[in-house]
C-alpha cells in the first residue's frame, strides 16, 4: 500500500493549508458557491490548477469537476433530484426551499437540535415530504435520561466549512432530509465523490463533535478508519469546557487503502485497526470512534471485538441501506444482538447528503461488565 502523506495536503495544490482554510472561512473569505459554480469553488478554495482533470473515484465510478458541474447545471432533469417516491415508485413533489431550510436548521450550531427537530414536524403540511422526514428522524432519535447530563450549548463561533457546503447542496439538489423510503434510494449525485475526496464521507455537526468531546471525558479518541482526517481535525479544534481541561487527544488510524485528494492531518498512523488494537491493549483506556465504517471484510465487527474499552461511537447509516458498518442491518441492531453486554445510550441524526440517512451512535459497556465483557 502507498504511504499516507505525512503532512496535510491537497493533490495538485501548492497552497492548501487546513488552518489557513478554516481561518479564511471564519473571515468569510471563502463561501459556498452561491453562484452555483461548484467547480470554480473547489478550484479556488483548494488552490487547484486550471484546467483540472483529476478523477474523483467513488463506488466504481469516476467524475471530474467539469462533469460534476455539468450535472449540477442539468438540475432536476431526468429525475436527478428524485430522492422521494410514493408507494408506486413514482417521484413525489420535491420539498420547497422553506422545508429544506427547516431540515438544515436542525444541525446548525446556533440552534437547539431538539427544538428544531420538533419544529420540523409541527410546522409540516400533512402528507408532505417534510412531515415524513420529521417522523422518520424523530422515531430514530434516542437520548435516554442517562445522557441528560450531556448538554450542547449553542455556538456562534463554530467553524465547519463542510457543513456550510452541505447546507448549500441541500437547496441545490432539492433535498429535505431522509425518510423511511430513503433506504431504497441507490443513486447519489456526481458532486458526492468530490465532497468525499476533499471533506470526507459524512459531515460532522457541531452537536456531534461536542457530544464526542463530552462523552470521551478526557480520554483519548481512537479514530479508526480515519480516512482523510476531517473528523480528527475538527475534533482537535473543539474548545475545552474550562481552562482546567485540555483539547481533545485524537489518534487517527487508517490502513491507507482508500484514496483521498485532500488530507487534513499529517500524523495518521498507517496500520490495520485490528492489529493496532492487539498491540495496544485493545485501546482499553480510550474511546473507539468509527466514522463511516466500511462494510467489507467484516471491518466493523472485527474492530468492535478487538476493542477492550467502554465507549464506542459510530457515525454512519441509520437505515439498512448497507452503505456503512453492516450490509443488511444497522450497527444498533447488530450490537443489540451480538454484543449484549453493551447498551446504546445515544443516537442522533447527522447532516445527511442527498439520498443518505446518517446518524451518530454512542454505545457504552453496561454496568457490572469489565472491558472484555466478562462479569467482574
Phi, psi and omega per residue, in radians:
X1 nan 2.501 3.128
X2 -1.203 2.581 -3.141
X3 -1.175 2.547 3.070
X4 -1.327 2.351 -3.137
X5 -0.920 2.441 -3.111
X6 -1.632 0.308 3.047
X7 -2.664 2.685 3.087
X8 -1.052 2.455 -3.134
X9 -2.923 2.795 2.940
X10 -2.140 2.194 -3.102
X11 -1.002 2.305 -3.137
X12 1.375 0.077 3.106
X13 -1.941 2.405 3.094
X14 -1.832 -0.007 -3.029
X15 -2.075 -0.229 -3.028
X16 -1.100 2.277 3.071
X17 -2.535 2.072 -3.060
X18 -0.945 -0.816 -3.102
X19 -1.115 -0.756 3.119
X20 -1.165 -0.605 3.107
X21 -1.071 -0.850 3.138
X22 -1.168 -0.656 3.116
X23 -1.115 -0.765 3.116
X24 -1.105 -0.648 3.139
X25 -1.166 -0.731 -3.132
X26 -1.133 -0.473 3.109
X27 -1.599 0.096 3.136
X28 1.092 0.468 3.032
X29 -1.306 -0.541 3.026
X30 -1.924 2.365 3.116
X31 -2.397 2.655 3.053
X32 -0.934 2.716 -3.048
X33 -1.300 1.323 -3.101
X34 -1.133 -0.306 3.038
X35 -1.490 0.099 3.114
X36 1.160 0.284 3.068
X37 -1.662 1.384 -3.096
X38 -1.092 -0.700 3.140
X39 -1.039 -0.826 3.138
X40 -1.107 -0.653 3.136
X41 -1.076 -0.854 -3.127
X42 -1.120 -0.775 -3.141
X43 -1.058 -0.815 -3.081
X44 -1.192 -0.877 -2.999
X45 -1.267 -0.529 3.137
X46 -1.712 0.035 3.070
X47 1.163 0.798 -3.086
X48 -1.606 2.743 3.139
X49 -1.301 2.768 3.053
X50 -2.094 2.158 -0.004
X51 -1.375 2.854 3.123
X52 -2.151 2.174 -3.100
X53 -2.119 0.439 3.129
X54 -1.008 2.394 3.116
X55 -1.645 1.951 3.127
X56 -1.519 1.974 -3.089
X57 -1.630 2.453 3.032
X58 -2.852 2.137 3.094
X59 0.866 0.959 3.051
X60 1.113 0.295 3.076
X61 -2.137 2.668 3.135
X62 -2.317 2.328 3.090
X63 -2.280 2.722 3.015
X64 -1.892 2.973 3.084
X65 -1.070 -0.667 3.136
X66 -1.105 -0.731 3.140
X67 -1.178 -0.725 3.117
X68 -1.075 -0.735 3.116
X69 -1.123 -0.667 3.120
X70 -1.085 -0.752 3.120
X71 -1.131 -0.642 3.086
X72 -1.093 -0.711 -3.107
X73 -1.258 -0.445 3.064
X74 -1.187 -0.524 3.090
X75 1.242 -2.339 -3.056
X76 -1.530 0.056 -3.141
X77 -1.051 2.667 3.110
X78 0.994 0.551 3.090
X79 1.077 0.482 -3.138
X80 -1.195 -0.291 3.096
X81 -1.975 0.363 -3.088
X82 -1.468 1.155 -3.119
X83 -1.382 -0.312 -3.056
X84 -2.139 2.314 -3.128
X85 -2.366 2.690 -3.132
X86 -1.491 -3.028 -3.082
X87 -1.082 -0.440 3.137
X88 -1.592 0.032 3.117
X89 1.497 0.149 -3.140
X90 -1.545 2.526 -3.132
X91 -1.032 2.376 3.053
X92 -1.596 2.880 3.079
X93 -1.134 2.309 -3.114
X94 -1.172 2.616 3.084
X95 -1.122 2.605 -3.141
X96 -1.433 3.051 -3.064
X97 -1.036 -0.636 -3.141
X98 -1.157 -0.768 3.133
X99 -1.174 -0.628 3.102
X100 -1.148 -0.735 3.120
X101 -1.117 -0.634 3.132
X102 -1.132 -0.663 3.071
X103 -1.177 -0.813 -3.129
X104 -1.042 -0.665 -3.086
X105 -1.086 -0.388 3.128
X106 -0.974 -0.596 -2.977
X107 -1.798 0.014 -3.139
X108 -1.211 2.498 3.133
X109 -1.172 -0.267 -3.105
X110 -1.641 0.022 -3.121
X111 -2.071 2.732 3.007
X112 -1.415 2.107 -3.075
X113 -1.030 -0.833 -3.097
X114 -1.123 -0.707 3.135
X115 -1.195 -0.712 3.134
X116 -1.161 -0.635 3.114
X117 -1.187 -0.680 3.080
X118 -1.132 -0.763 3.136
X119 -1.106 -0.587 3.114
X120 -1.000 -0.704 -3.132
X121 -1.466 -0.737 -3.053
X122 -1.165 -0.470 -3.125
X123 -1.785 0.252 -3.101
X124 -1.582 2.495 3.060
X125 -1.265 2.372 -3.113
X126 -1.002 2.311 3.116
X127 1.410 0.065 -3.106
X128 -1.516 2.889 3.043
X129 -1.038 -0.717 -3.138
X130 -1.019 -0.736 3.125
X131 -1.113 -0.705 -3.140
X132 -1.192 -0.667 3.111
X133 -1.120 -0.802 -3.137
X134 -1.072 -0.766 3.137
X135 -1.082 -0.751 -3.122
X136 -1.128 -0.854 -3.105
X137 -1.151 -0.693 3.135
X138 -1.158 -0.615 -3.122
X139 -1.232 -0.392 -3.135
X140 -1.731 -0.116 -3.123
X141 -1.255 2.174 -3.053
X142 -2.330 1.811 -3.137
X143 -2.479 1.423 -3.094
X144 -1.196 3.025 -3.074
X145 -1.084 -0.400 -3.125
X146 -1.097 -0.395 -3.131
X147 -1.832 0.256 -3.104
X148 -1.077 -0.456 -3.131
X149 -1.275 -0.198 3.090
X150 -1.461 1.920 -3.094
X151 -2.083 2.137 3.125
X152 -1.847 1.848 3.133
X153 -1.379 2.734 3.119
X154 -1.170 2.658 3.139
X155 -2.421 2.245 3.090
X156 -1.711 -0.158 -3.047
X157 -1.832 -0.060 -3.088
X158 -1.181 2.272 -3.128
X159 -1.920 2.205 -3.139
X160 -2.658 1.541 -3.116
X161 -0.953 -0.654 -3.113
X162 -1.088 -0.717 3.132
X163 -1.082 -0.803 -3.121
X164 -1.091 -0.681 3.116
X165 -1.217 -0.690 3.066
X166 -1.049 -0.759 3.121
X167 -1.041 -0.677 3.102
X168 -1.126 -0.711 -3.135
X169 -1.122 -0.557 -3.140
X170 -1.011 -0.853 -3.136
X171 -1.188 -0.712 -3.071
X172 -1.185 -0.611 -3.098
X173 -1.761 0.107 3.121
X174 0.988 0.861 -3.099
X175 -1.940 2.119 -3.110
X176 -1.994 0.327 3.067
X177 1.902 2.880 -3.116
X178 -1.387 2.666 3.005
X179 -2.404 -3.043 -3.006
X180 -0.999 -0.658 -3.075
X181 -1.427 -0.043 3.110
X182 -1.060 -0.469 3.126
X183 -1.008 -0.420 -3.123
X184 -1.578 -0.094 -3.118
X185 -1.367 2.051 -3.110
X186 -1.897 -0.097 -3.138
X187 -1.673 2.828 3.017
X188 -2.378 -2.740 3.139
X189 -2.204 2.709 -3.045
X190 -1.118 -0.340 3.126
X191 -1.425 -0.223 -3.100
X192 -1.066 -0.816 3.103
X193 -1.023 -0.588 3.125
X194 -1.147 -0.786 3.120
X195 -1.106 -0.731 3.117
X196 -1.004 -0.858 -3.056
X197 -1.136 -0.603 -3.072
X198 -1.639 -0.546 -3.035
X199 -2.149 -0.383 -3.118
X200 2.083 3.000 -2.993
X201 -1.415 -0.290 3.117
X202 -2.603 2.470 -3.069
X203 -1.537 2.190 3.076
X204 -1.354 2.483 3.013
X205 -1.692 2.830 3.085
X206 -1.040 -0.730 -3.140
X207 -1.042 -0.786 -3.128
X208 -1.079 -0.793 -3.135
X209 -1.111 -0.730 -3.132
X210 -1.196 -0.669 3.100
X211 -1.135 -0.694 3.090
X212 -1.081 -0.716 3.116
X213 -1.059 -0.782 -3.102
X214 -1.252 -0.735 -3.117
X215 -1.142 -0.596 -3.107
X216 -1.165 -0.455 3.076
X217 0.907 0.746 3.097
X218 1.459 -0.086 3.113
X219 -1.349 2.689 3.039
X220 -1.095 2.616 3.073
X221 -1.942 2.157 3.124
X222 -1.659 1.803 3.139
X223 -1.525 1.523 -3.050
X224 -1.565 2.221 -2.975
X225 1.384 0.771 -2.971
X226 -1.258 -0.202 3.092
X227 1.047 -2.224 -3.112
X228 -1.536 0.052 2.978
X229 1.462 0.217 -3.102
X230 -1.109 -0.726 3.120
X231 -1.157 -0.745 3.088
X232 -1.017 -0.805 -3.108
X233 -1.086 -0.811 -3.113
X234 -1.217 -0.584 3.079
X235 -1.143 -0.714 3.131
X236 -1.138 -0.403 3.129
X237 -1.436 -0.243 -3.093
X238 -1.099 2.347 -3.111
X239 -1.417 2.396 3.074
X240 -1.087 2.735 -3.124
X241 -1.273 -0.409 3.140
X242 -2.609 2.955 -3.137
X243 -1.188 -0.353 -3.133
X244 -1.320 -0.392 -3.105
X245 -1.568 2.675 3.076
X246 -1.740 2.836 3.054
X247 -1.174 2.805 -3.030
X248 -1.149 2.438 3.052
X249 -1.695 1.847 -3.098
X250 -2.023 2.202 -3.132
X251 -1.883 1.889 3.130
X252 -1.458 2.252 -3.115
X253 -2.265 2.226 -3.108
X254 -2.679 2.552 -3.117
X255 -1.462 -0.116 3.065
X256 1.322 0.282 -3.103
X257 -1.358 -0.409 -3.117
X258 -1.694 2.623 -3.132
X259 -1.719 2.358 3.106
X260 -2.274 2.395 3.103
X261 -1.370 -0.609 3.113
X262 -1.970 2.333 2.988
X263 -2.022 2.108 -3.061
X264 -1.480 -0.264 -3.119
X265 -2.319 2.873 -3.113
X266 -2.154 0.166 -3.082
X267 -2.097 0.507 3.104
X268 -1.085 2.291 3.058
X269 -1.429 1.967 -3.114
X270 -1.466 1.819 -3.090
X271 -2.850 2.729 2.972
X272 -1.209 2.265 -3.043
X273 -1.046 -0.751 -3.130
X274 -1.118 -0.776 3.129
X275 -1.115 -0.692 3.125
X276 -1.075 -0.751 3.125
X277 -1.052 -0.772 -3.121
X278 -1.085 -0.523 -3.121
X279 -1.545 -0.140 -3.085
X280 -2.274 0.793 3.052
X281 0.951 0.551 3.098
X282 1.168 0.299 -3.120
X283 1.058 0.611 -2.964
X284 -1.069 -0.439 -3.119
X285 -1.826 0.271 -3.089
X286 -2.205 2.989 3.064
X287 -1.712 2.398 3.096
X288 -1.664 2.134 3.112
X289 -2.009 2.167 3.101
X290 -2.077 1.834 -3.132
X291 -1.731 2.034 -3.113
X292 0.903 0.961 -3.103
X293 -1.068 2.392 -3.085
X294 -1.223 2.649 -3.139
X295 -1.422 -0.572 -3.028
X296 -1.241 2.727 3.045
X297 1.026 0.444 3.115
X298 0.928 0.603 -3.078
X299 -0.966 -0.875 -3.024
X300 -1.131 -0.842 -3.114
X301 -1.128 -0.690 3.122
X302 -1.102 -0.726 -3.121
X303 -1.166 -0.767 -3.116
X304 -1.105 -0.730 -3.120
X305 -1.273 -0.439 3.120
X306 -1.420 -0.265 -3.070
X307 -1.482 2.325 -3.105
X308 -1.984 0.245 3.108
X309 -1.570 -2.824 -3.015
X310 -2.131 0.004 -3.105
X311 -2.418 2.159 3.092
X312 -2.091 2.257 3.101
X313 -2.133 2.326 -3.137
X314 -2.335 2.416 3.048
X315 -2.032 2.013 -3.111
X316 3.138 -2.834 -3.027
X317 -1.094 2.411 3.030
X318 -1.930 0.281 2.965
X319 -2.194 -3.098 -3.060
X320 -1.703 0.617 -3.138
X321 -1.185 -0.411 -3.120
X322 1.470 0.201 -3.134
X323 -1.248 -0.579 -3.113
X324 -2.427 2.739 2.984
X325 1.185 -1.271 -3.085
X326 -2.336 2.564 -2.996
X327 -1.234 -0.571 -3.001
X328 -2.222 0.123 3.134
X329 -2.688 2.874 3.123
X330 -1.437 2.843 3.105
X331 -1.137 -0.532 3.117
X332 -1.152 -0.737 3.133
X333 -1.187 -0.701 3.131
X334 -1.132 -0.759 3.134
X335 -1.095 -0.718 -3.114
X336 -1.107 -0.581 -3.104
X337 -1.542 -0.758 -2.995
X338 -1.668 -0.418 -3.070
X339 -2.177 1.225 -3.013
X340 -1.204 -0.225 3.101
X341 -1.537 0.134 3.096
X342 -2.025 2.705 -3.139
X343 -2.279 2.341 3.031
X344 -1.360 2.050 -3.088
X345 -1.852 -0.218 -3.113
X346 -2.751 2.452 2.983
X347 -2.616 2.014 -3.139
X348 -2.243 2.606 3.137
X349 -1.198 2.607 3.033
X350 -1.953 2.779 3.035
X351 -0.988 2.036 -3.062
X352 -1.864 2.218 3.090
X353 -1.167 2.744 -3.104
X354 -0.848 2.171 3.129
X355 1.540 0.002 -3.119
X356 -1.970 2.852 3.141
X357 -2.501 1.680 -2.951
X358 -2.124 2.677 -3.095
X359 -2.641 2.880 3.029
X360 -1.814 2.209 3.128
X361 -1.952 2.467 3.022
X362 -2.224 2.206 3.116
X363 -2.094 2.416 3.119
X364 -2.167 2.547 3.037
X365 -1.127 2.327 -3.113
X366 -1.163 2.639 3.119
X367 -1.045 2.431 3.134
X368 1.591 0.032 3.104
X369 -1.931 2.543 3.060
X370 -1.553 3.067 -3.053
X371 -1.035 -0.525 -3.118
X372 -1.673 0.175 3.033
X373 1.604 -0.018 -3.139
X374 -1.644 2.586 3.119
X375 -1.133 2.480 -3.117
X376 -1.221 nan nan
